[in-house]
Amino acid sequence: MGIIIALLVFGLIVTVHEFGHFICAKLSGIKVLEFSVGMGPKLLQTQKGETKYSLRLLPIGGYCAMQDEDNESDDPRGFRNAKLWKRALVLFAGPLMNFILGFILLIGMVCSMADVPTREVHGFYGKKNDDGTKVNYSRSYETGLQFGDKFVEVDGIRIFSYLDLSYIFATTKTHTHDVVVERDGKKVELDDVEFRDLRDNDHVDFFLVYESKNPLTVMKCSGGLFMSMGHMVGMSLKQLATGKVEKEEVSGPVGVVTTISEATEKSESKKDALFQLFYMSALISINVGIFNLLPIPGLDGGRLLFCLIELVRRKPVKPEHEGYVHLAGMALLFGIMIFATYNDIVKLITG
């Protein structure tokens, strides 16, 4: 059951991306030849007006085929004959839809919580003795953090939500961090704050303030989580580009589907499974949106780069030249996809 849900989620994320291109092309007057949900052999196909609508066997993708995407023609409604700003909007619309979907999923995730977490410190771990004195287990309190502080930065990394704190503590081995907090309406720099629960050396030695759910707090928290996930994806891509990620850690569609499946199946309750599904789906959707905006040939970002070049040169690059560049980019991406899929299959076999 988990695999089926994961495949549907992955298919939804890609279909929403392609729907962004589709609806923007339609509104811009660009001729759309086919809009397909899924990849591979056709299961169903119908035609409405000039556009074919297809449902294909493999729910792992989709596409929006527009008239004359990679060649010049006399058709005034061809993609390359559309005004530059219209083409740019059509290309950007795919990632934009992924961002919108991610934000909607985060709203669902926050709504599944009992209360809404904030960036504000509520308290610290400790206990009261029989004589009324308190024993602190929290090193962060002893090294400068106070009740009511709102996290702004940790080690130069902007804190948008509790998710940033979790990411930093999970990916760093040191317990000591330089922190910027908002205290009494002013930013305060705290050097060498040690986050450590003296009982078990855990980084998390403090409590955060939780607010009751209402439209304002839900939207505010969802926005913070959206920024956090975007930041996490950006840092991960930077680590990948700089070689800080081991090649065995690179994952493809099989790994994504497996991760979603495992997250839902291992959940202790239906509510927890729903939370995990919202979380993973939002992260993947935002990831797809950001990745597609990278200026890599073959991706939306690569095509947007050629739009920028055209804007600067005041004339387009020859379609055949641009086509060669995108073909090379797609070949590279296809090679990476094969390698990532191989990694995923090895992980499945070896556990």
N, C-alpha and C positions, 0 to 999 in steps of 0.2 A: 504493500500500500504506500509505503514511504517513497519508493522509487517512482510510482505513478504520480504522486503529488509533486515530487521534485522535477520530473519531466514537464509537467503542466506549468509549474512556476517558471522554469527556464524558458519554455516556449512562450509564455506570457510576456516575459521581460523582452525577448527579442522581437516578438510581434508588436508590442507597444512601440518599440524603437522604430520599426519599419512603418507603423501606422503614422508616426509623426511625419516621416518623409511623404507618405501618401497623402495625408489630409492637407499638408502645406502645399504640395504640388498641385493638388486639385484646386485649392483656393487661389493659387497663383496662375492658373490657366495652363499649366504644363500638362502635356498628354501623358497619362499613365497607362502603360500597356498591360501590366499585370500586377496584382497584389496577391502574394502567396503567404499562407499561414503554414509553416512547416517546410521541410526540405525533402528531396527525394521524389519517388514516384507519386503521381497524382492519384488521390482518392476521389475527389469531387472537383468539378470545375463548372462555373457558370459565367456568362458574360452579360454585363449590363452596360449598355452604351459602348464606348470604345475600350473599356477595361475588362480584362478577365480576372475572376476571383477564384483562387485555387486553395484547396485543402490537401496537403501532402502528408505522406506516411510518417516521416520522422519529426516529432514535435520539439526540435532543437534549434529552430531558426525560422527564417522567413525572408522575404525580399519584396522590394517595390521597384519594378522595372519601368523606367521612364523612357520616352522617345528620345533617341539621339543623345544618350548620356556621354558616349565616348567617341562620337564622330559628328562632323558637320553635315547639315542638310538644309534644304530649302523650307522645311516645315516650320512655320512661324511659332508653333506650339512645342517644338523640340526643346529639350532641357538646355542645350548650349545656346539656343537663340533667345532664351529668356533674359531679362535684365539681370545684371550682376547681383543686385541686392536680393532679388527673388531667388536666385540660385543659392546664395549664401543662407537665406532663411530656410530653404528646403533642406539643405545639408545640416544646419544646426538643429532643425526640428526633431530629428531622431534622438540625439542625446538629451535635448530638453524634455522630451516625453519620458525618458528614463529617470530624469531628476524629479519630474512631477510624480511618477509612479512611486519612486523611492520615498518621497515626502508623504504621500498618502499612506503607504505601508507603515511608516514611522508613526503616523497619527494612530493607526490601528494598534501598533505595538504599545504606545503610551496609554491608550484607552484600556488595554488589557491589564495594566498595572493597578494595584490597589490605590497607590498614591503616586505623586509625580516628584521624582528626585530633582534637586537643584545643585548648584555649585557651592552652597553655603555650609559651613561647618556648624553642626548642631551640638556636638559633644565629643568626648574622648573616652576611651576604654579605661575603666578603673573600678574601684569598689570602696565602700565606706566601712570602716572598722566599727566595732561595738562602741568605742568611745567617741564616734562622730567624725574622726579624722578620715581623710580620703587617701587611698593608695592609687597612684596613677600608673597605668601600664603603657601609656602612650608617650613615646619619645618625641613625637611631633609637638605635643603640648609643651614639653620641657625645653624644646629648642626653638620656640618662637611662635608657633601657630596658636591662635586664640579662638574662643567661641565667637561665632558670627562672621568670621573671615570668609570672603568669597574668593575662590581660586580664579586667578586671571592668567597666570603663566606658571609652568613648571619647567625648569631648565631651558627657558627660551621658547617653549612650545605653548601656543595659545590654548587655553582651556575653554571649550565651548559647552561641555556637558560632563557628567560623571564618566562617560565613556572614554574621554581623553585620559582621565586619571587612571582608569583601569588599564588602558593600553600602555601608558608610561610605566606603571608599576609592574605590569606583566612582561615588559620587554627590556627592563633594565635590572642589572644585578645589584647595583649600589642602593643603599637605603638613604643616602644623603642627597638632597636636591636643593637647588636655588629656586625660591618660590616668590612670585609676586601675587599679593592678595589685595582685595578691596576691603578697607577697614575704615568705618565711619565716613564713607564717601570719598576716601582718598586711597591712592595706590601706595602700598607699602612693600618694600623689597626685604625679603627674609633670606639671608644666606645660610647655607649648610643646615637646612631643616632635615632632621632625621625621622623618616617615617618607619617606625618599627614598634610592633606590639611586643613588649618585653617578655610575654609568656611564650610566644611561638615564633618570634622574629618576622611575623607577617607585616607587609608594607602597610596594609590598611589598619590603622590604629585610631580611626576617628569615625564619627557618624556624620552623615549629611542631613540637611533639612529636607523633609518631604512635605509637599503641599497637597491640598485636596484637589481633586480633578474638577476643572471647569474649562470652558472653551479657551480661555486666555492661557491658563497654565499648560494645557495640553498642546496648544499651538507653539507656545514659547519653548517647551521642552523638545517638541518634535523638530523645531528649527535648530536648536542647539545640537541635537543628535545628528541632523542632516549635515551640519557643518563639521561635526566630529568625524563622521564617516568619510566625508570628502577629504578631510585632512589625513585620515588614516590611509585611504587609498593613495593619496599623493605621496605620502612617506614610503609606502610599500613599493610604488613604482620607482621612486628614487633609489631605494635599496636594490631593486632588481636591475636598474640601469647601471649602478655602480658596482655590481657584482657582489653585494653583501648578502644576497639570497643564494643559498646552495641550489644547484641545478635540480637536485632531487625534490626540492620544495615547489618547483614550478608545476602548476596544475591547470588542467583544461576542462572542457565541458563534462567529461566523465567524473572528474574530481568534484566539480561544483555540484552535480546531481547527487553524488554519493554523500557529500557533506550535508546538503539539505535533508536528504533521506535519513541520515544518522541522527541529525539534530532533532528531527520530529519523532523518530521511533524510540529514542532513548529518553524522551521527556517523561517525567513522573506523572503528569496529568495532562488532560486535554488543554487546559489553560496554558500550561507551560509549553506544550507542543505548539500552540497557536503563537505564543510569544516568540519562540525560536524560529518559527516559520516567517513571521513578520520581520524579525531581525535579519535573518540570512537573506531573505528576498530583497529587502531594502538595501542592504550592503552590496549585493550583487548588481542590482539595478543601477545604483549610483556608480559602482565600479565600471559597468558597461558604458554609462554616459561619459565618464571622465576619459576612459581608455579610447573611446571613439573620437574624442576631441584632440588627441595627440596628433602632432603634425607628421604622421607617418603615411607614406603613400599607400593608397588602397583604403584607408579609413576616412571617415568624414572630415577629420582634422586635416588630413593630407589634401583633400579636395578643397577645403576652405583656404589652405595655404596657397593653392593655385589661384583662388579668387582674389586673395590679397596681392599676389604677384601681378595679376591682371589689372587690379586697381592702381598699382604703382606704375606699371608699364603703359597703362591706358590701352592695352590691346591684349587679347588672350594668347596663351601659349598654344601652339599648334596641337590639335586633338591627338594626332598620332604620337607626338613627343610626350604629351601628358599621359597618354595611354600606356606607353612603354614604362614610364616611371611607376604608375599604379600597378601594372602587371608585375614588375619586380618587387614592389612592396607586398602585393598579395602572395607572391611566391614565398617571400620570407616569412610572412605571417602564417601561411599554410604549413611551412616547415616547422615553425615554433609550435603550431597546434598539434602536429603529428608527434613531436617530441613530448609535449605536455600530456597528450593522450597516452603515450607509451608509459610515462611516469605514473599516470593514474592507474593503468592496468597492472603495472608492477606492484603498486601499493595494495591493490585489491587482492592480488595473488598472495603476496607476502604478509598481508595484514598490517 
